[in-house]
Amino acid sequence: MKISTFFENFLKKRSLFSNKAVLFPSYAPEEIKYREEQLEQIANILAPALRLEKPSNLFIYGKTGTGKTISVKHIFRFLQETAAKNNVNLLCMYVNCKLKRVADTEYRLIAQLLRECGKEVPVTGLPTDELYNLFYTALDEKRQVVLLALDEIDQLAKKIGDEIFYNLTRINAELKQAQIGLIGISNSLFFSDNLDPRVKSSLSEEEIIFPSYNALQIQDILRGRAAGAFREQVIQPGVLEKGAAYAAQEHGDVRRAIDVLRIAGEIAEREASSIVEMHHLDKAEKKLESDRVFAAALQQPQQFQLVLYAILLIAPKKKNVFTGEIYEIYQTLCHKKNLNVLTQRRLSDILAELDMLGIITAKIISKGRYGRTREISLSLADTIIITLRELLEKALHLE
């Protein structure tokens, strides 16, 4: 292949896509299917903001790809449009707490919120208390309601701790003109169980759970996205059905199903195929699975990675692995790294999160009067297990 002519030839080829942007997470559809009930609930809870009344704080739970984020953004969009038409001072702020340099420290989070208010903030240098005072002042410049959505709020708790939530829920006590309403979005159904009771009671005034999509719903959503993203008749019959069936059976994540479809199209183009076929979908699924697992594991805190590494050391060798066995290896690794050892209860929480991420399967087993334990098995291909173990060894400096 000659690079000198490659790009010219690339431009001459007709793309399989008509509008690939339809398949990216940033795309905002006009209609959000199969979430009418949840949208109505969110709208009812947040509507008082249009009368400059503070709405109840809201917590939204659900597995990845169940429409939580897109639904909140959808409601925010119409709230802002209605507020603008009626001269209502309403500000909707959205922060993804998983993003580095945005919400990995308390300072950076409050600095980001100040920027959302239109204020310039130094990257570092100010005391955190002073930063909070600047934030209070920015909010209280006029009579207004501010809605703050913190997406992946469980990631914020891991990085900073739950004191940040206490500070945020106390902001209204400092304000004279403005009011702030909080919307927490979490993939973890267990997240609030570990919060300080003071924080939990004030943060979770209203709760909405988003269920997973079923195969027919995912298929319908995929068909709509495919119609907007691809040229006519480039998707082999059965591809969308297979993608939807696999997604519903494995994870119920419609966002991931859309990603798989996009990657399948990209793979088909690279192979100079005129249509997207079943084997392109299979290749896309494998690629996304490995990328997802590696990214999920390497973005976690060190203690989380140590638990996962302990599982990777023992689970491939045994059919049934129990919590106690993993805890013993995890303790050894902590002593080797001179780290504090988490309690067995906290380890159980991490196992539940790994289960939710699809990295392991954790089945709760009753041992009668001896209590309960989790039976652990890995949900990964052998090649992914080997690569993941090597990546964690480098990240944890265990080589």
N, C-alpha and C positions, 0 to 999 in steps of 0.2 A: 504493500500500500504506500503510495506517495502522498505525503502530507501536503505537498505543493498543490495537488489537484483535489485532495479529499474534500475540502470544504466547498469548493465550487460544485463538485458532483453531488454533495449532500443537498445543496440548495436546489438542485434540479429535480431531486426526487420529490414525489408527491407524498405529503405526510398522511399518516393514518388518522391523525387528529384534526378536528376542525376548531376546537377550542379547549386545549388541555387544562386551562385554568379551572374549568368546572370540576376537575378531579383533585384539586389541591385543598388542603384543610382550610385555607384562607377564604375559599369561595363561600359566599352567603346566598343560599337559594331563597327565592321569593316565598316559597312554601316549605314548611318543615312537616313532613308527613309523619303520621302515627305518634305525634306528640301533642295533639290538641288539648288533651286533659291537663298535661303538665304546663303547657303554655298558658292555659286559662288560670291555673293555680298561681303561677308566677305573676301574671298580670294583675290578678286580684290583690295579691299581697303588696305589690309595688305601686299600684295606682294612686294611693294617697299622697305619694311624692308630688304629683301634679297639683295638689292643693297646698303644697308646701308643708305637709304633715310628714313626720318621720314614719316610714313604714316599719313593720317588724323586721328584725334581722332574720335572714333566711339561710338555711343550710340545704344544699342539694347533693344527694348521694346517687351513685350508680356506677356500674363498671365502665371502663374505657369504651368510648365509641357508642354511647347510648343517647347522645344528643344533648347532653347537659350544657356544654359551652355554647354550641350554636343556638340553643334555645334562649339562653340568657342574653347573648348578643342580639338576637332577633327582637327580644322584648326591649332591650336598651335602645335599639334603633328607632322603634316606634314611639317610645317614651320621649326621646330627644326631639323627634319630629313634632310630636304633639305639644311639647313644652315650647318649642320655638314658635309655633303658630299662635300660641296663646300667651306669649311673653311671660312664661314661667321660668324662674331661675332654677333650672335642674341640670346637674352635672353628673353624667354616668362615667365612671372610671372602671377599666378592666385591667387586671394585672395577672399575668401567668407566673405563678410563684416557682415554677420549675426552671425558668430561664436564669442562666448565670448572669451576674452583673446587674440583675434587676431586683431579685429578692433573696439573695443568699446571705445577706446580713440585714439587721434591723435598720442600719443607717441607709443602705442602698434602697430598701423598700420605701422608707419615708421620703428619701430624696426623689424617688420615682413618682410618688404621689404628689409631691410639690411641683414637679415638672408637668404632671397632668393638670395641675391648677394654673399652669402658665408661668411658673416662677423658675428663675435660674438658681441652680444649687451647685456648690463645689462638689467634686467627686468624693473627696475626703476633707477632713480638717476641722469641721465643726463638732462640738460636743453633741451627743444624741439628744440631750434635753433641749438644747437650743434649736435643733432641727425640728423637734416636735412643736416648739413654740412658734417657729416660722410656719409650720403646717396649720396650727390652730388659727394663726393670724390670717393666712391665705383663705382658709375656709370661711372665716367670720367677717370677711370684707363686706358681705352683703347678706340679705335674707335669702337663703337658698337651701335646697336639699341636695345632698351629694350621695349618690349610690355607688358603693365600692364593691366590685366583684373580685374576689381573690380565688383564682382558679388553681387547682392542684394545691389546695390549702394545707393538705397533709405534708407536702414537701416543705412548706414554710415552717411547720412545726418541727420537722426533723432537723432543719438547718439552724433555726433560731431558738426553738422552745416555745411553750405556749404563753409566756409572759407578754409577747407581742400582741396576742389576741386580747388579753386583759387591758393593755394600753389602748387598743383600738376601740374596744367597747366602752371605755371610760371617756372617750373624746367628747361626747355630747355634754358631759358635765362641765367641760371647760368652755363651751361655746355659748354665745349670747344670741346671735342672729341665725346662724346656720345649724343644720342637723345632718348627721351622717347615718346612713343605713348600710349594713354589711350583708353581703351575699357570699357565703363560702361554698365552693364547689370541690367535691372530693370523690376520688375513685374508690376510696376505702370506706366500707360500711362500718368499720370498727374504729375509725379515727376519733370520734368524739368520746369514746369510752375512756380514753387515756388523758382527756383534758382535765385541768383543774375544775372542780365543781362550780366555782364562781364564774369561770369563763364559759363553761358548758351551758349554764342557765341563761346567760345573757346573749350568747352567740347563737344558740339554736332555738330561737323563739318560735320559728316555723320550720318544718322539715318536709322536703319532697324527695321521694325516691323514684329514679328513672329505671324502669325495667329494661332488660335486654330485648333487642328486636328478634322476631322469629324469622324463619327462612323466607316466607312469602313476603314479609315486609322488606327484608334486605334486598330481595330480588326486585321488588318494585322500585326501591330507591336507586339500586344499581342501574336499572333500565332507564330511569329518568336522567341520571348523570351521564350514562353512555350516549344517550340520544343527543345531549348537548355537547359532548366532548369529542366524539368520533364522527368521521364521515360515514355516510350510509353504507350498510352491508359490508363493513370490515370486521365485524365480530362474528366468529363462527357460531352457529346455533348450538345452544347448550352451555356456552362459556359463562354467561351471566347466571344461569341456573346452578351450575356447578360452584361458582364463586360464592353465591348466596347460601347454598346448602352447607358448604364447608365452613363458612363464617358462623352460621347459626349453630352448627354442631360443636365447633371448637371454642368459640369465644363470644359470639353475639355482638362483635365490634363492627359496626357499619363503616366507621372511618377507615379501619384497616382493610375492609373488603374493597372500598373505593381505591385505596392506595395500591392494593394488589392488581386491580384492573388497570390502573395507570401504568404500573411497572410492566405488566404483561404487554401493554401496547408499546412501551419503549423497547422491550426485548424483541418484539415482533419487528419493529422498525430496524433495529440493529442487525437483525438476521435477514433483512431485505424481504420480509414476508408481506404479501398484499393483504393478509387478514390476521386477526388475532385468534390463535387456536388454543386448544386445551393445554398443549404442552407448554405454551407460553405462560399460561395461568399457573401451572405447576411450578415452573422455574421462578416466577415472581413470588409465589407463596414461600418457597424455600429461602429466597434471598431476603425477603422482608422478615421472616421468622428469625433468621440468624442476626440480622441488623438490629431488630427490636430487642432481642435477648441481650446482646452485647451492650447496647446503649442503656437499657434498663439497669443492668448490673453495675456498669461503670459509673453511673450517675448517683448511685446510692452512697450513704455514709459508710465509713470504714467498718463499723460494727456489723452493719447489714452485710457487707461484702465478706466478712469473716464467717458469718453464719452460712452464707451460700457456699463459700469455699469448703467449709467443713462437710456440707452435704455432698459436694462434688468429689471429696476424698473417699467417702464411704458408700454412698448410694449406688454407684456403678458396680460395686463388688458384691452387694447383697440384695436379695429380693425384697425384704422388708426391713426398713430402718425406722427406728422410733426416736421420739424427741430426746429421751435421755441419752442415747448414743451420740446424737449430734451435739448435745450440750457438753458432753465430756470432751469431744474433739475441739469444740469451740473454746472451752476453757483453756485447753493446752495452747491453742493459737494465741489467745489473749495474753497468757503468761509469757509466751515467746516474744510478743510485741510490746510487753510492759503496758498493757491496756487494762482498764477496769473491766471486770466481768459483769455483763448484764444479768439480771435475774432470769430464772427459767420462764417466768410469765412474759417478760419482754421478748424473750426468744420465741415464744409461742406466737406473739403478735407479728414478729418478723416472718415466721413460717406462713402465717395467714396471708401476709402481703405477697410473699413469693408465690403462693397458690393463686392469688388474685391476678398476678402478672403472667400466670401460665407457665412459670419455670418449673414448678413442682406440682404434684398432686398430694394434698395433705388430708388424709381421711381420719376423722376422730374415732378412736377405738375405746370402748368401755372395758375397764379391767375390774369391774365389780367394786368391791370394797377398797381396792387399791387406786380408785379414781379413774381418770381418763388420760389418754395419751394420743399423739398423732402418729399415724403410719405414713411415712414419707416415701415417695417415689419420684424420680425425675421425669419430666415431660419433654425431654429434649433428645434430638438425634445424637448419636455417638460422636459425629464430627464436631457438632456444636459444643458438646460437653468438653472435649479435648481442648478446643480453641478457647473456650470460656475459662477453663482452669488456668491456662497459660496467661491469659489477660489479667486474671485476678492475682496470680503470683507476681506479675510485674507491678500491678497497681498497689499491692500490699507489701511489696519488697520481700517476698518469701522464696525467691529463687535460691 
